[in-house]
Every structure is written in C-alpha cells, then in structure tokens.
Amino acid sequence: MESEKDRNVEQDILNIENLRVRFETEDGVVHAVNGIDLKLGYKKTLGLVGETGAGKTTTALAMLRLVPDPPGVVECDRLEIDGQDIRSISTAKLEQIRGKDISMIFQDPMTALNPVFTVGEQIAESIEIHEHVSKDEALKKAGDMLELVGIPRQRANEYPHQFSGGMKQRVVIAISLACNPKLLIADEPTTALDVTIQAQVLELMNELKEKYDTSMIMITHDLGIVAEVCDDVAVMYAGHIVEQGSLEEVYGETMHPYTEGLFNSLPNIKNRQAMLKPIHGLMPDPTNLPPGCPFAPRCNYATEECSKAVPALKSVGGTHKVACSRYDFDKDFLIDRRKK
C-alpha cells in the first residue's frame, strides 16, 4: 500500500493560483504582484529570480500572510501550503504553522536577530513554542542546531554583535530549521556575505535541505546561486512571471527576452575582454505600469503588438512556459529564439 510519504512526493507542497498584491497608498496604488501562479513539489527547490522591485519578496510575504493590511491588499484564487488553505485558516492556526511547517530566512542577517537576546535564546524560543518542550530542553536543542550549522554550542550564550556576518546568517538558518519545516523560504540569504562565506552558506543549506527533506524557495537576483541549488526556476518582472520551467529548460533554452537580458548581463569568464550587455532602461513604476507587456519598453524585439495586451504565460514544451506575445504571431521569432 502506498504510504503518505510516497503520496506527498508526487503532490505539491505549494500551490498558488492568480496571486495579486497591491498597496493602496495616498500617492497611488502600487501593483506589486499581478496575477502569478506557482507550484512547488515536495523536496524540490524553486528559484524566484528577478531585479529588485520585481515582487519576489512581496510574493513570499503573501504566502505567510505577512503583507501589512492596510495598505496591502492580497487576492488570489488559491493559496495552499501542504494541503492547507492559508487564506481561510485562523490567525492562531497560522501562528502554529509559521516557524514550524513554514520558515523564512529574511534578507539581512544583520537585522534579523534581536540584539538584546543571546543567539541560544533566539533559537530556543521557536523550539519551545512549537514543540512544547521545557526551556532547558529547548536550549539543549538550540545548542545542537548551532553545532549543526558549524558553530560551537558554547557560543549559545553570546549576543548577535559578537558574531560575524557569515556566523549571523548561520544562526538565522539554525532558527529557520530548528523545527524541521516542510517549506523554507530563503529571501536573498547570501546578499550581505562575501563570496567565500556565501559558498559555505549555500553548501550548508543544501546539506540541511537534503537531511531534513525540506522544500525550498530561493529568492535571489543571482543566476549563479540558482544554478547551484535550484531544481526549477520562475523569472519575475514587474509583478509578473515571464518565464518558468525546470533549471535545464530555462538555462538551456532561454526564451523570454528579459531572461536573455539577465544572462547577457553576466561577465564572460572565457572572454575577459568582452563587453557586458546590460538591459537598458529601468523597471516600470508599479503605480503606472505600461499597457501590454511590462517589459516592452526595454525589449530589443518589441513590436506594436507587444503594447496591446499583457501576454499570458503559455507552455512551450515540457514544464517550460513563457509570457511573450511574439511567440503567438511570429513563428520565425520562435524558431530564431530556439536556435539561440
């Protein structure tokens, strides 16, 4: 007979349909997320990629019902995590889920920790609340978690200011994984770290993800990090997902002009003399999005058709999807993009 664990592997831990987030301010309505769909399988890692302001962090906060209301307004047709409808559960139930079933590593390890509590107390707090154990038991497990992320347990009595940036990030990871969450959301977890420490932290996250069978959403603008840790990729631009698929599909057969622009902006290791090809222009103002495709004003391939309607995300084979209207009416464009 099929076990529950076997069934879970075939299902999705995350299922989002038509997520929309806007902020109604005195200066206008900020359209942060504009109707996105996301799915994530058990034990898989999804890379959510895009420039600053694309809506990546807002998407993550909406999953946890952390978007401030007001001014934030969150609407969606479905928001399920591990089979639970996050939209309808009570606040008390949601507080039981956060930190236990779902954890988030916030962007800046320098500000994610409370400066007036020891790191051991901060790890133990989550364990004590969610696992209903005594304070002594929670502190013991907090020491175990520090050892797990490569910090001697003797340092549990020290305060955040006594740790380097990389060590603080390890503490944050220890807090996030203390209750063995099913889903971990990592929001730019290595942005504040130097390259050497960044590599160590990513390796650690990979090891712990495998050890605990954790599913993960990696929010980043770094395509190298995505290549290292992710199974699937969703590229966001101006609150829309413009390309989505497996790592092999998106990296090996890049189709959306914005995704192509991101890759062209990377240095060429094989040719140090090659000029970078940045994407010209800026992301549109979310209070005044252009008609049609939001990327059209910056796109080298844009035509008049591109400004008529926002393109839908359509399948181009396998799990690969792209939102570009030129694929609908210009077959030569499709052939040309596939050759690249």
N, C-alpha and C positions, 0 to 999 in steps of 0.2 A: 504494500500500500504506500502511496506517495506521502511523504512527510510534509509537515507545514514548512520546514526549511526549504525543501525541494521546490514547493509551490512558490515560495517567496522569490526564489532566484529567477523564476520565469515571469514574475509580475514586476510592476514598477513601484518603487518606494515613493516617487514624486510624480504627481500628475496635475499639471496646471493647464487650464484652457482659458484663452481670451482674457488674460490679466491686464487690467488697466489701472494706472495710478496717476492721479493729478493732485496738484496743490493749489487750492483756491486762495490766493493772496490779494492784498489791496492793489498790487501792481499788475494783476492779471492772473490767468490760470496757467500754471506750469504743467505741461503734458509730459510727465516723466517716463511713463511706460504705456505703450499704445497698442495693447491687444496682442500679447505674446502667448505662445503655447510651449510648454516644456515637459519632457518626460525623462525620468532617470531610473535605470534598473538597479536592482539590489547589487551591492558590491562594485558598482561602477563609479567612475569619476567623470563629471561633466565640466568642461572648461567654458566659462562665460566670459567672452572676450570683447573688448571694445575700448574706445577712448574714454577719458574722464568726462562724465556727463552723459554717457550713453544710457544710463538707467540700470546698471548692473547691481549696485548696492541697494537701490530702492526696490528692485525685484526681490532681493534676499530679505530685506526687512518686511516686505509684504507677506512673504512665506511664513514669517514668525508673528505676524500681526503686530509689528513694531513701528509701523508708519504712524506718526503722530496725527491724531484726529481731534480737532482741526489743526492745521489746514488740509491735511491729507485726506483724500477720498480713494478708497480701494474698491474696485469692482472686478468680478470675474465669474465665469460660468462654472468653473471647477477649481478647487484648491485642496487636493488630498495629499497627505503625507502618511505613508504606511497604512493606507486604507482609511484614515480618519479625515473627516471633513473639517478642515481648520476654520472655515468660515462660521460654522454653526456651534462649535463646542464652547463651553462656558470659559470665562476668564480663569477660574480656579483650575479647570482641567488643562487649560493651555499652559498655566504656570507649572503644572506637573510634567508636561511634555518638554517644555524648554529646559535645556540643560541636561535632560535625561535621554529622551528619544532623539531630540534635535539639538545640536550645539552649534555655536557660531564663533569663529575666530575673527575678532574685529580688526580693522585695518592697521591701527597703530599700536604696537606693543608698549610704547612709551606711556600711553594714556589709558590703556585697557585695564591696568591694575590700580587698585586703591593704595595710595601711598602710606596710609596710616595703619594698615594691617600687614602682618607677615605673609609671605607667599604661602606658607603652610596653611595658615588660617583661611586664605582665599580659596585654596584648592579644597580644603576640608569642608567649607561651607556648602558647596554643591553636593558633596557626598552625604553629608549629614541630613540635608533637606530631602534628597531624592531617594536615598537608600535606607532612611530611617534607622540609622545606627547611632551609637553614642559618640560624643565628641572625641573621646580617646581613640575609638575605632576609626573615626573619620580622619583624625590626624595621622594615624598609622598608615592608612591607605594613601594619604596625601604624600607621605614620605616615599611610599612605594612608587607613586606616579612620578615624583621627582627623579628617582633612580631610573625609571623607565625612559625619561627624556634626557638622561645623561647628566643630571645634577645630583651631587651628593645629598643624601637625606638630611645631613647635618645642617644644611643651609635653609631648611624649612623655617627656621626662626629668624631669618633675615628679612629685610624690607626691600621693596622693589628698587629703591635708589642704589642698593648695594650690588645690583646685577647689571651686566652689560646689555646692549640691545638684543643680541642673539640669545642670551640667557633668559631675558624677559619673554621673548617670543616662545621659548621652550616652556616657560611657566604657563603662558596662556594656552599653549597646546595641551599641557597637562590638565589644566582646568577643563578644557573642552572635552577631553577624552576620559575624564575621571569616572563618568557613569556609563561608559561604553555606549555612546549614542549610535543609533542606526543611520543617522544622516548628519554629516558635518559640513557646515558652510564656512569656507575659508575666504575671507574678503581681503585680497591683496596681502597675504600673510608674510611676504618677504620684502615688501617695498622699502621698509626702513633699514634693511640689513645690507651689509656689504656682500660682495659676490661669493666669497668663501663661506661665510656663515649662511647665506641663502641656500647654497648647495647642501650644506649639512642639515638645515631645517627641512628642505624638501625630501631628502633621503629619509629623515626621521618620520615625516608624515606618511610617506609611502610604506615604511615598515609597520607603523602602528595601524594604518588602514588595513593592511593585509592581516595583521594579528587579530584585529577585532571585527573583521568583515564589515567595515564601515563603508557606506556610500558617501560620496563627497561631491560638493560643488566648489570648484576652484574659480574664484572671481579674480581676473587679472587682465592687464594690458600687455603682458609679456608672452609672446608666442613661444619662446623657448621653454618657459615653465609648463605651458600647456602640452607641448610635445613630450615633456619628461614624465608627466603624471596623469594625463587625461586619456580616457577611452573615447569620449565624444566631445564635440565642440559646438557651441552656439555663438555666433558673432552678432553683437548688438550694435545698432547705430540709431541714435535719436529715439530711443524707446522702442525700436522695432528689432526683431531678429531678421537679419538679411541673408544669413547662410547658416546651415545646420547640417550635421551629419557625424559620421564616425571620424576619428582623427585622420585615418588614412584617406577618407573621401575629401575632407576639407583641405588637408595639406597636400595631398597628392593630385587632386583635380579641382583646384580652386576655381570658382566660377563667378562669384559676385565681384564687381569692380572695387568695392570697398575692401573686401578681404585681400584682393590682389594688391591694393594700395598699401595695406598693412605689411604684407610680405616685402614689397618693393622698398619700404622704408627701413628695412633691416640692413646693416652693413654686410658687404660681400666679403666673407672670410677668404675666399680663394683669390679675390682680386682687390687688394688693399687700395688700389688707385681709383676704383670705380666710385662714381658719384652716387650719393643717396638720392632716392626719388621720393621726396615727401609728398603727402597728399596736400594739394593746395587748398587754401581757404580754411574755414572753421566749421565746426558742427553748428547746425542752425539753432537759433534761440527757441527753447522749448515753449515759450509763451507765444511764438509766432512761427510755427512750422510752415514750410513752403507747401504749395499744393503738389499733389503727386508724390513721387519718390523723394524722401527727405535727403537722399544722397545726390540727387540730380545736379544741384548747383556746383558740386565738386567733382562730378564724374566726367572722365575723358570720353566716355562713349554715349553720353546722354543725347537724346533726340527730343523733338517736340512731344512725342507720345509719352515720354517719361514724366512730364509735368501734368498729365491729365488725371491720373489716379494712383493711389498708393498700391504698389504691386503686392499680390498675395504670395505667401510662401508656398511654393509648389515643388513637388517631387521631381527629381531629375534622374532617378535611379537609385536602388538600394534604400538607404536611410537618408541619402543626400537630398537636401531641399535648398532652394534659392529663391529670393524675392527680387526679381528683376524683370521689368515688363518687356525688355528687348528680347528675351527668350521666347516670348509669346508670339511676336510678329516678325522676328528677323531670324530665320533659320540659319543664314550664313554666319550671323553673330554667334549662335550656339556652336556651330562647327568650329569657328575660329577660337572660341574660348576653350573648347575641349582639347584642341591641339596644343594650347599653352599649358 
